[in-house]
Amino acid sequence: MSPKPRRSPKPQERQRDPERTRKLILDAAIAEFGAHGYAGARISAISARAGVNVQLISYYFDGKEGLYQAVSQLWQERQRELVPPDTALPEQLRRYALEATNNPDGARLLAWSGLQYTGPADDPDHETRNRMLGAGVGELRALQAAGRFPAELDPACLLVMLMSAAMAPTTLPQIVEGVCGVDPRSPEFIAHFADQIAVLARTVGLDLPDPE
């Protein structure tokens, strides 16, 4: 018996509550991408999580890649809320580390994108993410030019190190548990770890006042 063809969403389904439907799909996509990465996520699983017709994903987001980019846009919006302009770098890092409690799927999604990375051609978030990270490197270059940290320390590599450190409770939970002897996902440890990231940044000299 051949499977039934997929139907397009009816007009009343599209118009019933578009904002609520989009949010249901985005929430489901964040969970599915966070659990399986872009390559492993399935549109059928996202529609099942959201409780909507699978065709609505194509209607609202033009398929899997468009949905992934919409999730990325949500993260950029969250970043602007999380670290407003002029937030000191140690505090930025502390807040990013705390996101492991408030938004664990965000860190998982970034980790998955690295594990599944095969090159720019297969990376749907490549340009958007690089623009965002380029701004971070530029901020570190400005701090270096102001004498905040040694000239021999590459700002681009420093950004990678700091990002990796902030994500460690999510990407290396087994190491955290083995070394620190705690539940790496507990809010108490994540808060402590976030404070330690800020201490590290201050120790490196990333919060020194600008020279007169």
N, C-alpha and C positions, 0 to 999 in steps of 0.2 A: 504494500500500500504506500503510494508516494506521499511525502509530507505536504501539508497544506501550505500554499504560498503565503508569505508574509503580507499583511495588508498595510496600507498607508493609514496613518492616524486620521480619524474623521475630523471635520472642521470643529465640531463641538468639543472634541478632546483637546485640540490645539488651543482653543479659546477659553476653556473652562477656567483656568487659573494659571496663565503662563509663567508668572514669577514664581509661584509655588512649585510648578513642575520643573522649572529650571533649577531651583534650589534642591529639590529632591534628587535630580540627576547629578548635580555637582557634588552633593554630599556623598552620594553613592560612588561617584567616580573617585573622589579623594580616598575613600576607604579601599576601593578595589585597586587603584594604582598603588596605594601605599602598601597593600598586602602582596601584590604580584609584580609591580613595576609596569612600565608601558607595554613591553613586549608580552608579558604574561597575562595582562588584564584582558577580559573579554567583554565586549559590548553586551552580550546576552546576560552576563553576570551583573553588570551595572544596571541594566534595565530591571532585572529581578530584585536587586537591592532597593532600587528606587520605587518599585511597584508600578512601573509605567510601561506602555507599549514601546518596544525597542525602536520602532520607527520614529518616535519622538526625539531620540538622540540625534538622528540624522537631520530631523527638521530644525531643531534648535541649535545644534553644534556642528552640523555637516560631518558627522562621523567621529571616529576615535581620535584622530589627530587634532581636530578642532576642539574636541572636548578636553584633551590633555592641555592644549594651549589656554583654554578657558580656566582650567585649574591653576595653571601657572600665573595667569593674570590675577586670580584671587590671592595667590601668595605674594605677588608684588604689592597688592593693596594692603595686605596684612603687614608686610614689611614697613610700609609707610606709617601705619598705625603704631607698629612696635617700636620703631626707632625714628622719631621725628628728626628733622634737620637740627644740627647742632648738638645731638646727643653724643656725649663723650664716648670714645671707642671702648673703654672698659665696660661701660654700662650697656653699650650695644651688644657686646659679647655675652654679658650676663643675661640679657633679655632673650637673645637667640638660644642660649642654653636652656632657659626656662621653658621654651616652646616645646621641649621634649615632654613636658607635663601637659601643657595646654593644647598642643597640636602635634601629637606623635606621628601622625600619618605624613605630615609635611617633611619631617626629617627622613622618614622611611622612603618616601618617594624620591628624595634627592639621592639617598644611598642606592636605591634600585637603579636610578638612571646611570649611576657610575658603574655598577656591577654589569649592567647590560650594554654598556657603551661600546660601540664598534667603529665609531667615526662620526663626523658631522652630518653626513648624508642621512644617517638613520636616527638622528637626534632631533625630535620635533621641537624641542625647546632651546636649541643651540644658540640662535641669535639673541633671543630675549634674555636668556640667562647670562650670556657673555656681556651684554650691555650693562646689566646690573652689577656683575662682578667687576667689570672694568671701572665702574665708578668707585668701588671699594679699593681697588688698586690705586686709583688716582688719589684717593684720600690718604692712603698710606705713603705715597710718594711725597705728598705735601708735608706730611708729618716728618718724613725723613729729611726733606729740604730744610725744615725748621730745626733740625738737630735733635729730634726726639729719639732716634735710634741709629745705630752705626751705619755708615755708608756701605759696608760690605754685606749687609743683610738685604737680600732681594725682596722688595715689597710684594711682588707677585707670589713668591714662595711663602712669605710671611702670612699673606691672606689665606693661602691653602692650609697652612699649619693651624691658624686660629680657627678656621671653619671646621677642620677635622677635630680639633680639641672640643669645640662646642657641641659637636654631634656625637662624641664618644659614648655617652650613655645609651644612645640608640644603635650606633653601628658596632660597638664593642661591648655589649652587655656582659658577655661571659668573662671578659678581661676585668671589667669593673668589679664583678662579683668575686672573682678570684683574688684580685689584688686588694680591694677595699673591704671585702667581706660583708657587703650589703646588697640589698635588692636594688639593682641599677635603675629600676623604673619607679621607685618610691618617690613621692613628692619631696620628702625630707632630704633624700640624698641629692636629687636633682637641684634643689635649692642650694644645698651646700656646694655642689660641684659648680653651679653657675657663679657663686661668690668666688670660688677659687679661680675660675677663668678670668674674672675681673681683676683679682690679685695678680695673676700672671701678667696681664696686660699692663697693669700699673708698674710691676717690677721691671718689665722691658722698657718702660718709659713712655708709654703711649698716652699718658694723661698729664704730662708735664705742661706748664703754661707756655704760651708762645713767648719767644724772646722779645724783649722791649726794643 
